[in-house]
Amino acid sequence: ALGIINITNGVIFIGSCLILMILLPKKVVYWGIANTAVLFLVLICLTVNGTIHYAPIFQPYVTFSADIQNFYLINSSIYMVFYSALMIWVLNICLRNWNLKNEQIKQLSLMDGLTELYNRRVLEKAQHNFTASGVPENCGLIILDLDNFKQINDEHGHFFGDQVLKHVAKILKEKSRADDLPIRYGGEEFLLLLKNTSKHECHQIAGRILSALNQEPVQLNLHQNLIVTASMGVSHSHDNFQNFDELFKAADEQLYLAKSLGKNQICMI
């Protein structure tokens, strides 16, 4: 009967620790468990000294001699503290790995598999934030569309088309800042959401990207390279847009203007 009750108590203890470690900060849980362990050991010492009678659950021990009873109590306390510490350590490792896996899954869900840029989910999240709080000050948007990408795919194949997309993504990451959000919007279209930037800086960043595209060719094979160009539309919150849709629409209109003016250029409202 004692064995069954001890097993049940152990299961309850482990389950309680797991729930608390999920719901509460680790420091709070560890502090509570440490206090409980100290109280447990104090009660054991008082029982061994005969100051108090131990809990009724261990009442069968009183049928033994005092020495045997104390031996069981001391060994039980050592075992319980060691067992508890081991279980908490194992639970902590499991939870840490679980949280790490969840974070990795979350990051993968926000990334484009081919270019390793952010995907449209990040844009939708930003759009939701803008809808709730309005377009923040000093926020810019660059929409980039590759010129003649369908022709590149048709002439050189989709494998090379993928290499072109990776090349553009690499340039976007290199020429943007740490706080900027480079996003693959779809197909050959990319976005760069710029935070804490002036209207002039938006144009400068777009210029650096366009210059890098014109200066850094993509290697077709050992003997042939290809320059990939792009058209860009830029908008900035300085123009008093009410929401993200207006900011996006303005940049998109500038993109189509750049296409109509001959491509491989930047148009900014």
C-alpha positions in Angstrom: 0.0 0.0 0.0 2.8 2.4 0.9 4.5 1.6 -2.5 1.4 2.4 -4.4 0.8 5.6 -2.5 4.5 6.7 -3.0 4.2 6.0 -6.8 1.0 8.0 -6.9 2.6 10.9 -5.0 5.6 10.8 -7.4 3.3 11.0 -10.4 1.4 13.9 -8.9 4.7 15.6 -8.1 6.2 15.2 -11.6 2.9 16.3 -13.2 2.7 19.4 -10.9 6.3 20.4 -11.6 5.7 20.0 -15.4 2.6 22.1 -15.3 4.2 24.8 -13.2 7.3 24.9 -15.4 5.2 25.5 -18.4 3.0 28.1 -16.8 5.4 30.0 -14.5 8.9 31.4 -14.8 11.6 28.9 -13.9 12.9 31.0 -11.0 9.5 30.9 -9.3 9.2 27.1 -9.7 12.7 26.4 -8.5 12.2 28.7 -5.5 8.9 27.0 -4.6 10.4 23.5 -4.9 13.5 24.5 -2.9 11.3 25.8 -0.1 9.3 22.6 -0.2 12.4 20.4 -0.1 13.8 22.4 2.9 10.5 22.0 4.8 10.4 18.3 4.0 13.9 17.8 5.4 13.1 19.9 8.5 10.1 17.7 9.2 12.2 14.6 8.8 14.8 15.9 11.3 12.1 16.8 13.8 10.6 13.4 13.4 13.9 11.6 13.9 14.5 13.7 17.0 11.1 12.8 18.3 9.9 16.4 18.4 6.8 15.6 16.2 5.0 12.5 15.0 5.5 11.9 11.3 2.6 12.1 8.8 0.0 9.4 9.1 0.9 8.0 5.7 4.1 6.6 7.3 2.3 5.4 10.4 3.3 1.7 9.7 6.9 2.7 10.5 6.0 3.2 14.1 5.6 -0.6 14.4 9.4 -0.8 14.0 11.9 0.1 16.7 12.9 3.8 16.8 16.3 3.1 15.2 14.7 1.2 12.3 12.0 3.9 11.9 14.6 6.7 11.8 16.7 4.7 9.3 13.8 4.4 7.0 12.9 8.1 7.3 16.5 9.3 6.7 17.0 7.1 3.7 13.5 8.0 2.4 14.3 11.7 2.6 17.6 11.3 0.8 16.0 9.3 -1.9 13.1 11.7 -2.4 15.3 14.8 -2.6 17.7 13.1 -5.1 14.8 11.7 -7.1 13.0 15.1 -7.2 16.1 17.0 -8.3 16.7 14.4 -11.0 13.2 14.6 -12.3 13.2 18.4 -12.3 16.5 18.4 -14.2 15.1 15.9 -16.8 11.9 18.0 -17.1 13.9 21.1 -17.6 15.9 19.5 -20.5 12.7 18.2 -22.1 11.0 21.6 -21.9 14.1 23.5 -23.2 14.3 21.2 -26.2 10.6 21.4 -26.8 10.7 25.2 -26.7 13.7 25.2 -29.1 11.9 22.9 -31.5 8.8 25.1 -31.4 10.9 28.2 -32.1 12.6 26.5 -35.0 9.2 25.4 -36.4 7.9 29.0 -36.0 10.9 30.4 -37.8 10.6 27.9 -40.6 6.9 28.8 -41.0 7.9 32.5 -41.6 10.7 31.8 -44.1 10.7 31.2 -47.8 12.3 27.8 -48.4 14.1 28.8 -51.6 15.5 32.2 -50.9 15.6 32.0 -47.0 13.9 35.4 -46.9 10.8 36.1 -44.9 7.6 35.0 -46.6 4.1 36.6 -46.9 3.2 35.6 -43.3 5.6 38.2 -42.0 4.1 40.8 -44.3 0.6 39.9 -43.1 1.7 40.2 -39.5 3.2 43.6 -40.2 0.0 44.6 -42.0 -2.1 43.5 -39.0 0.1 45.6 -36.7 -0.2 48.6 -39.0 -4.0 48.2 -39.1 -4.1 48.2 -35.3 -1.8 51.1 -34.6 -1.6 52.9 -38.0 1.4 53.3 -40.2 4.4 54.3 -38.0 6.5 57.3 -38.7 9.7 56.9 -40.7 8.6 53.7 -42.4 9.4 52.9 -46.0 8.5 50.2 -48.5 10.4 49.0 -51.5 8.7 46.7 -54.0 11.2 45.0 -56.4 10.2 43.1 -59.5 12.8 41.3 -61.7 12.9 42.4 -65.3 12.2 39.7 -68.0 12.3 36.8 -65.5 9.9 34.7 -67.6 12.3 35.0 -70.5 15.2 33.9 -68.2 13.2 30.8 -67.2 12.3 30.0 -70.8 15.8 30.4 -72.2 17.9 29.0 -69.3 15.5 26.7 -67.4 13.9 26.9 -64.0 17.0 25.7 -62.2 18.8 28.8 -63.3 15.7 30.8 -62.5 16.0 29.6 -58.9 19.7 30.6 -58.8 18.7 34.1 -59.9 16.1 34.3 -57.1 18.7 33.2 -54.6 21.2 35.8 -56.0 18.7 38.6 -55.6 17.8 37.5 -52.1 21.5 37.5 -51.2 21.8 41.1 -52.4 18.7 42.2 -50.5 20.1 40.8 -47.3 23.5 42.3 -47.8 22.3 45.8 -48.8 19.5 46.1 -46.2 20.0 46.8 -42.5 19.5 44.6 -39.5 16.1 46.0 -38.6 14.7 45.8 -42.2 12.5 43.0 -43.3 13.4 41.5 -46.7 10.4 39.5 -48.0 9.8 37.3 -51.0 6.3 38.4 -51.9 5.8 35.8 -54.6 7.4 34.6 -57.9 10.0 37.1 -58.9 8.6 39.9 -56.7 10.3 41.0 -53.5 9.6 43.5 -50.7 11.8 45.4 -48.3 10.0 46.9 -45.3 12.2 49.6 -43.8 11.9 50.7 -40.2 13.2 54.0 -38.7 14.3 55.4 -42.0 13.9 58.7 -43.8 12.5 59.1 -47.3 16.0 59.9 -48.6 17.4 56.8 -46.9 14.7 54.7 -48.6 15.9 55.9 -52.0 19.6 55.3 -51.1 18.9 51.7 -50.0 17.0 51.1 -53.2 19.9 52.6 -55.2 22.4 50.3 -53.5 20.3 47.3 -54.3 19.9 48.3 -58.0 23.6 49.1 -58.3 24.6 45.7 -56.8 22.2 43.9 -59.3 23.9 45.7 -62.2 27.4 45.1 -61.0 27.2 41.5 -59.7 26.2 39.0 -62.5 24.8 35.6 -62.0 27.0 32.8 -63.3 25.3 30.8 -66.0 28.2 28.4 -66.6 32.0 28.5 -66.5 32.1 30.8 -69.6 29.0 32.9 -69.3 27.4 35.3 -66.8 24.1 37.1 -66.8 23.2 40.5 -65.4 19.8 40.5 -63.8 18.0 43.8 -63.6 15.0 44.9 -61.6 12.4 47.7 -61.4 11.5 49.2 -58.1 8.7 51.2 -56.6 9.3 53.1 -53.3 6.9 54.7 -50.9 7.3 56.3 -47.4 5.0 57.1 -44.5 6.1 60.7 -44.8 3.3 61.0 -47.4 0.6 60.5 -44.7 -0.8 57.2 -45.6 -3.6 56.1 -43.4 -2.9 52.3 -43.5 -0.5 49.7 -44.9 -2.7 49.1 -48.0 -2.3 52.7 -49.1 1.5 52.5 -48.5 1.7 49.3 -50.5 -0.6 50.6 -53.3 1.6 53.7 -53.7 4.8 51.6 -54.0 3.1 49.2 -56.4 2.0 52.1 -58.7 5.6 53.4 -58.7 6.8 49.9 -59.6 4.5 49.9 -62.7 5.7 53.4 -63.6 9.3 52.1 -63.5 8.4 49.2 -65.7 6.7 51.5 -68.2 9.6 53.9 -68.3 12.0 51.2 -69.5 12.7 49.0 -66.4 15.9 48.7 -64.5 15.2 51.9 -62.5 13.7 53.3 -59.3 10.5 55.3 -59.1 9.5 57.0 -55.8 6.4 58.9 -54.9 
